[in-house]
């Protein structure tokens, strides 16, 4: 072998093994996990547990950064612009991506993200102040048809879906008040700044048990395990129900080897007994272990579903 050929061979080997050594070594420093809502809510809580378990898998710290604002789209806009090296990933809300992004002018599009897997499926309920005259959905609809109307507190989509649908179905007036965190929207209902709020059961369960709030309906397609005697919206005569899905995404063009490491670690964490039991016991919600391919198909289908819903319910596009 000539000297020239030998040098060429060595260079090729260094390039090949150097590239793979770098990928195999990922991550070499802490990973940042961005979250679309403020601290103190259920999304923040499940993010922090997820981050702790993911850190164990990756053998590096996973730091949580809350980026609330613009109905959840601020965080996704920031995520789309970060360096695609696998060191910044974020929660990816199905409803924010597929619904809110078709209502607002946002600085990103579906193709700007690499979807890495599913995380959790939320359940929802509607609460009002303890002394409110609203005791069920019939009362809620009746008030919506008065000059007073109904003010509802939410963090954005999909929490606002039932009210948008109720307005379309009944002709009542439902006005949205948007908060940066689920805890803030529940506090607004408690303080009577809004008539009702719709959030996950962990946000209001203790306040309901203490008699400070009143739980008037499950907004999911099933009765909530913590409140089995309270019927769903459908059981109360309105064909309305929601399910919120959260996954993980990063910016497009993450290196394939790094993406595979993240996908495997994320799926292992979400499918674990530890995470499943934590979500059920602390928040009354389900883990949602989807592969990146299946989550991508789910989201792509969701764009079409939400587009049709916006049209069907004449939802205002800003």
Secondary structure in CASP SS format (residue, H / E / C, confidence):
PFRMAT SS
TARGET T0000
AUTHOR 0000-0000-0000
METHOD secondary structure of the structure
MODEL  1
X C 1.00
X C 1.00
X H 1.00
X H 1.00
X H 1.00
X H 1.00
X H 1.00
X H 1.00
X H 1.00
X H 1.00
X H 1.00
X H 1.00
X H 1.00
X H 1.00
X H 1.00
X H 1.00
X H 1.00
X H 1.00
X H 1.00
X H 1.00
X H 1.00
X H 1.00
X H 1.00
X H 1.00
X H 1.00
X C 1.00
X C 1.00
X C 1.00
X C 1.00
X C 1.00
X E 1.00
X E 1.00
X E 1.00
X E 1.00
X E 1.00
X C 1.00
X C 1.00
X C 1.00
X C 1.00
X C 1.00
X C 1.00
X H 1.00
X H 1.00
X H 1.00
X H 1.00
X H 1.00
X H 1.00
X H 1.00
X H 1.00
X H 1.00
X H 1.00
X H 1.00
X H 1.00
X H 1.00
X H 1.00
X H 1.00
X H 1.00
X H 1.00
X C 1.00
X C 1.00
X C 1.00
X E 1.00
X E 1.00
X E 1.00
X E 1.00
X E 1.00
X C 1.00
X C 1.00
X C 1.00
X H 1.00
X H 1.00
X H 1.00
X H 1.00
X H 1.00
X H 1.00
X H 1.00
X H 1.00
X H 1.00
X H 1.00
X H 1.00
X H 1.00
X C 1.00
X C 1.00
X C 1.00
X C 1.00
X C 1.00
X C 1.00
X E 1.00
X E 1.00
X E 1.00
X E 1.00
X E 1.00
X E 1.00
X H 1.00
X H 1.00
X H 1.00
X H 1.00
X H 1.00
X C 1.00
X H 1.00
X H 1.00
X H 1.00
X C 1.00
X C 1.00
X C 1.00
X C 1.00
X C 1.00
X C 1.00
X C 1.00
X H 1.00
X H 1.00
X H 1.00
X E 1.00
X E 1.00
X E 1.00
X E 1.00
X E 1.00
X E 1.00
X E 1.00
X E 1.00
X E 1.00
X E 1.00
X C 1.00
X C 1.00
X E 1.00
X E 1.00
X E 1.00
X E 1.00
X E 1.00
X C 1.00
X C 1.00
X C 1.00
X C 1.00
X C 1.00
X C 1.00
X C 1.00
X H 1.00
X H 1.00
X H 1.00
X H 1.00
X H 1.00
X H 1.00
X H 1.00
X H 1.00
X C 1.00
X C 1.00
X C 1.00
X C 1.00
X C 1.00
X E 1.00
X E 1.00
X E 1.00
X E 1.00
X E 1.00
X C 1.00
X C 1.00
X C 1.00
X C 1.00
X C 1.00
X C 1.00
X H 1.00
X H 1.00
X H 1.00
X H 1.00
X H 1.00
X H 1.00
X H 1.00
X H 1.00
X H 1.00
X H 1.00
X C 1.00
X C 1.00
X C 1.00
X E 1.00
X E 1.00
X E 1.00
X E 1.00
X E 1.00
X C 1.00
X C 1.00
X C 1.00
X H 1.00
X H 1.00
X H 1.00
X H 1.00
X H 1.00
X H 1.00
X H 1.00
X H 1.00
X H 1.00
X C 1.00
X C 1.00
X C 1.00
X C 1.00
X C 1.00
X E 1.00
X E 1.00
X E 1.00
X E 1.00
X C 1.00
X H 1.00
X H 1.00
X H 1.00
X H 1.00
X H 1.00
X H 1.00
X H 1.00
X H 1.00
X H 1.00
X C 1.00
X C 1.00
X C 1.00
X E 1.00
X E 1.00
X E 1.00
X E 1.00
X E 1.00
X E 1.00
X C 1.00
X C 1.00
X C 1.00
X C 1.00
X C 1.00
X C 1.00
X H 1.00
X H 1.00
X H 1.00
X C 1.00
X C 1.00
X C 1.00
X C 1.00
X E 1.00
X C 1.00
X C 1.00
X C 1.00
X C 1.00
X C 1.00
X C 1.00
X C 1.00
X C 1.00
X C 1.00
X C 1.00
X C 1.00
X E 1.00
X E 1.00
X E 1.00
X E 1.00
X E 1.00
X E 1.00
X E 1.00
X E 1.00
X C 1.00
X C 1.00
X C 1.00
X C 1.00
X H 1.00
X H 1.00
X H 1.00
X H 1.00
X H 1.00
X H 1.00
X H 1.00
X H 1.00
X H 1.00
X H 1.00
X H 1.00
X H 1.00
X H 1.00
X H 1.00
X H 1.00
X H 1.00
X C 1.00
X H 1.00
X H 1.00
X H 1.00
X H 1.00
X H 1.00
X H 1.00
X H 1.00
X H 1.00
X H 1.00
X H 1.00
X H 1.00
X C 1.00
X C 1.00
X E 1.00
X E 1.00
X C 1.00
X C 1.00
X C 1.00
X C 1.00
X H 1.00
X H 1.00
X H 1.00
X H 1.00
X H 1.00
X H 1.00
X H 1.00
X H 1.00
X H 1.00
X H 1.00
X H 1.00
X H 1.00
X H 1.00
X H 1.00
X H 1.00
X H 1.00
X H 1.00
X H 1.00
X H 1.00
X H 1.00
X H 1.00
X C 1.00
X C 1.00
X C 1.00
X C 1.00
X C 1.00
X C 1.00
END
